Amino acid sequence: MHVDRRWWLLAGLVALLALFLALDLGRFLSLAAIKSSQAELQAWRAAQPLLAALSFFAGYVAVTALSLPGALVMTLAAGALFGLGYGTLIVSFASSIGATLAFLASRWLLGGWVQSRFGDRLAGLNAGIAKEGGWYLFTLRLVPVLPFFVINLAMGVTSLRTGTFYAVSQLGMLAGTLVYVNAGTQLAHIDSLSGIVSPGVLGSLLLLGVFPLVAKKIVEGFRSRKVYAGFSKPARFDRNLVVIGGGSAGLVTAYIAAAVKAKVTLVEQQALGGDCLYTGCVPSKALIRSARFLSQVQRAKEFGMRSASADYDFGEVMERVQRVIGQIAPHDSVERYTGLGVDVAQGRARIVSPWQVEISFADGHVQRLSTRAIVIATGARPFVPALPGLDQVEVLTSENVWQLRKRPERLLVLGGGPIGCELAQAFARLGCRVTLVELAPRILQREDPEVGELVTRRFRAEGIQVLVDHQALRVEIVGGEKQLVATCGGQELRLPFDGLLVALGRVANLEGYGLQELGVGTGRTVEVNGYLQTNFPNIYAAGDVAGPFQFTHVAAHQAWYAAVNALFDPFRKFRADYRVIPRATFVEPELARVGLNELEAREQGVPCEVTVYRLDELDRAIADGETQGFVKVLTVPGKDRILGVTIVGEHAGDLLAEWVLAMKHGVGMNGVLGTIHIYPTLAEANKYAAGQWKRAHAPQALLAWVQRFHAWRLG
Ligand SMILES: Cc1cc2nc3c(=O)[nH]c(=O)nc-3n(C[C@H](O)[C@H](O)[C@H](O)COP(=O)(O)OP(=O)(O)OC[C@H]3O[C@@H](n4cnc5c(N)ncnc54)[C@H](O)[C@@H]3O)c2cc1C
């Protein structure tokens, strides 16, 4: 439907342009033509001023909207016919309206195509436009050196808002309009278009245009200078970079700095590897693996076995988790990083000035390093609420749960987010009686409702008690029994437990290493700009401490930007790109997502088409007995551009990689469909989802003709 309308508009525009050229209408818009009919035009204007003004206005809008040559001559004519005041008024509005129509036509006809085709190359421009689009356009408008119609069409394919485009165009073109309309009042004396604007006038306009950008740079420079007031910058530095924190973000930052031959020190107060290695991704996935094995054993009959059982000890399973950590630890070892050229300092860091970091070592000695730049990568920790009575019990969090060797018979998990869900299912499979308590109306509430519902059904089928809409009030010990008192629909209930695991989110580590004393801006995280710079431009932050995503792969992604920007600013710096961020939650059925889901699309007002392919139709999923789940793809209406994908099902995180690549490199549904997928694999689900989309977009009118063609061929 949209496609049809677009073609009609395009055809209409081409026809109008062809008519304009065929009839040589351009001859009426030349300087000579206007000059020769100046007397008649002026007589007409004198006789019917309103009609003349309205006709002129409409003509001007048409010429600019259709991007026809002649706007300049018409501006002069406005001066000649209507004088400086009215001429400027008419041209100012007509040119802005015409420009906006051209901008909209360009966006409608080409915007989607250009963005999907050159999306990643336009990413910088889009980000710049999103943040400073008004400034860019203002400068371009003020300095009439770029053709008017080129700006209209080019801006149409960016993400600049229409309102901004109109307002800035009207304001920015005013100076140029005045110059040309004023020149028009002297039309009789003008012999060529090039002579209208003298080099002096052009120079002034150029200065006016450049001024906003220069002013902005001056203000930025002034602001950053202000934060450094009172600190003396060392004449020489010990290091190019000091990185604080040796988790995912810090390790990658230091690695990149060493790879580009910078002198870098990485300070870590515990062991290199951070949350991911010791208390996050690695132990949780190792635990999930053992738990999954047990769940498979319990499903033995489904796979044709008469029976199967596993004899296991909870403590031994938890020991395996430590062995896995031990196996991966060498990837993040001091030896490895030292070998790569990183100076590793095992101590606690504190920032004492914008260019100085003090390191306190376990043996009591203290070292002070001067550095040109600092990257803060100090991570986050579990959030534990101030719930009355909580101090009476040992609280388990993702930090200490790995020390358990004895299974808590009744485990209460507070929080139905990704971490709470992963651990709830794993411990339930290891024999704990798990109750999952969530305040929101559903678990995994950032995902589309059917995702949470599917996981809830599975959890309940596995014996987990899932309590949504339940608010934890306090902890009490009654007759030696630990109980969580919660409320649901105004009713209080008591949930007895042996172990209480709190998984209510993670808070950034912001205290105790100099941020407040120095005045580094913080909120819930360290506040950073698009380049990951704090309010001290030589101090950067990456990973969980900077947010907004708390994943190892995002920490590593940010680390690249933090390292490169810290080392090469002011010569070159890059804005962190968050357009294609994949994520997975390793419950069963696994769920993974990249880009928008339906919830977010609705919240952000992004129109989308939804295609769902269910795994119970997929041969391999049926053979594997893993038919729960789906591939859900959001696309731009009428186009094959992918806005987001959610996969629920076996190996969802691995299957998502294809979509991540597609989105990153602007490959659409047709591209995925046209790619050969091995039969029979789970990955075929991606192709079938694309196929489903294709069927819904089959050109029915064309197919009707093709049917007639085949009928004719039958003879
Ligand atoms: C249970 C769980 C499961 C998870 N599963 C996944 C998953 O499957 N996939 C995924 O992508 N993410 C997962 N995550 C998230 C992931 O672990 C984090 O996003 C990631 O580790 C953040 O890395 P970071 O470098 O920002 O911080 P961290 O890894 O926390 O590193 C910060 C380091 O800074 C050190 N430090 C702090 N202050 C100082 C100081 N003053 N001086 C010296 N050193 C200091 C700390 O000791 C720490 O080692 C999981 C998290 C948890 C809790």
PDBQT file of the ligand as one rigid body, heavy atoms in Angstrom, charges set to zero:
ROOT
HETATM    1  C1  LIG A 801      24.606 -13.507  38.089  1.00  0.00    +0.000 C 
HETATM    2  C2  LIG A 801      25.030 -12.667  36.914  1.00  0.00    +0.000 A 
HETATM    3  C3  LIG A 801      24.982 -13.204  35.669  1.00  0.00    +0.000 A 
HETATM    4  C4  LIG A 801      25.384 -12.449  34.581  1.00  0.00    +0.000 A 
HETATM    5  N1  LIG A 801      25.320 -13.019  33.350  1.00  0.00    +0.000 NA
HETATM    6  C5  LIG A 801      25.696 -12.295  32.272  1.00  0.00    +0.000 A 
HETATM    7  C6  LIG A 801      25.663 -12.879  30.991  1.00  0.00    +0.000 A 
HETATM    8  O1  LIG A 801      25.289 -14.027  30.831  1.00  0.00    +0.000 OA
HETATM    9  N2  LIG A 801      26.054 -12.129  29.932  1.00  0.00    +0.000 N 
HETATM   10  C7  LIG A 801      26.470 -10.835  30.088  1.00  0.00    +0.000 A 
HETATM   11  O2  LIG A 801      26.809 -10.194  29.098  1.00  0.00    +0.000 OA
HETATM   12  N3  LIG A 801      26.519 -10.260  31.307  1.00  0.00    +0.000 NA
HETATM   13  C8  LIG A 801      26.139 -10.952  32.402  1.00  0.00    +0.000 A 
HETATM   14  N4  LIG A 801      26.220 -10.381  33.635  1.00  0.00    +0.000 N 
HETATM   15  C9  LIG A 801      26.671  -8.984  33.748  1.00  0.00    +0.000 C 
HETATM   16  C10 LIG A 801      28.192  -8.874  33.673  1.00  0.00    +0.000 C 
HETATM   17  O3  LIG A 801      28.762  -9.697  34.639  1.00  0.00    +0.000 OA
HETATM   18  C11 LIG A 801      28.615  -7.427  33.870  1.00  0.00    +0.000 C 
HETATM   19  O4  LIG A 801      27.909  -6.599  32.997  1.00  0.00    +0.000 OA
HETATM   20  C12 LIG A 801      30.091  -7.205  33.594  1.00  0.00    +0.000 C 
HETATM   21  O5  LIG A 801      30.870  -8.090  34.342  1.00  0.00    +0.000 OA
HETATM   22  C13 LIG A 801      30.487  -5.759  33.931  1.00  0.00    +0.000 C 
HETATM   23  O6  LIG A 801      31.863  -5.585  33.790  1.00  0.00    +0.000 OA
HETATM   24  P1  LIG A 801      32.587  -4.298  34.384  1.00  0.00    +0.000 P 
HETATM   25  O7  LIG A 801      33.985  -4.347  33.896  1.00  0.00    +0.000 OA
HETATM   26  O8  LIG A 801      31.807  -3.097  34.103  1.00  0.00    +0.000 OA
HETATM   27  O9  LIG A 801      32.530  -4.462  35.953  1.00  0.00    +0.000 OA
HETATM   28  P2  LIG A 801      33.142  -5.583  36.893  1.00  0.00    +0.000 P 
HETATM   29  O10 LIG A 801      33.316  -6.865  36.204  1.00  0.00    +0.000 OA
HETATM   30  O11 LIG A 801      32.315  -5.566  38.135  1.00  0.00    +0.000 OA
HETATM   31  O12 LIG A 801      34.599  -5.046  37.217  1.00  0.00    +0.000 OA
HETATM   32  C14 LIG A 801      34.842  -4.000  38.093  1.00  0.00    +0.000 C 
HETATM   33  C15 LIG A 801      36.137  -4.263  38.818  1.00  0.00    +0.000 C 
HETATM   34  O13 LIG A 801      36.577  -3.049  39.395  1.00  0.00    +0.000 OA
HETATM   35  C16 LIG A 801      37.245  -3.371  40.598  1.00  0.00    +0.000 C 
HETATM   36  N5  LIG A 801      37.306  -2.133  41.409  1.00  0.00    +0.000 N 
HETATM   37  C17 LIG A 801      36.263  -1.398  41.852  1.00  0.00    +0.000 A 
HETATM   38  N6  LIG A 801      36.728  -0.315  42.504  1.00  0.00    +0.000 NA
HETATM   39  C18 LIG A 801      38.082  -0.361  42.462  1.00  0.00    +0.000 A 
HETATM   40  C19 LIG A 801      39.113   0.479  42.945  1.00  0.00    +0.000 A 
HETATM   41  N7  LIG A 801      38.848   1.594  43.604  1.00  0.00    +0.000 N 
HETATM   42  N8  LIG A 801      40.385   0.118  42.724  1.00  0.00    +0.000 NA
HETATM   43  C20 LIG A 801      40.676  -1.008  42.043  1.00  0.00    +0.000 A 
HETATM   44  N9  LIG A 801      39.740  -1.835  41.557  1.00  0.00    +0.000 NA
HETATM   45  C21 LIG A 801      38.459  -1.518  41.765  1.00  0.00    +0.000 A 
HETATM   46  C22 LIG A 801      36.382  -4.481  41.186  1.00  0.00    +0.000 C 
HETATM   47  O14 LIG A 801      37.121  -5.239  42.107  1.00  0.00    +0.000 OA
HETATM   48  C23 LIG A 801      36.013  -5.260  39.932  1.00  0.00    +0.000 C 
HETATM   49  O15 LIG A 801      36.892  -6.335  39.700  1.00  0.00    +0.000 OA
HETATM   50  C24 LIG A 801      25.841 -11.116  34.765  1.00  0.00    +0.000 A 
HETATM   51  C25 LIG A 801      25.894 -10.575  36.042  1.00  0.00    +0.000 A 
HETATM   52  C26 LIG A 801      25.508 -11.340  37.108  1.00  0.00    +0.000 A 
HETATM   53  C27 LIG A 801      25.588 -10.740  38.478  1.00  0.00    +0.000 C 
ENDROOT
TORSDOF 0
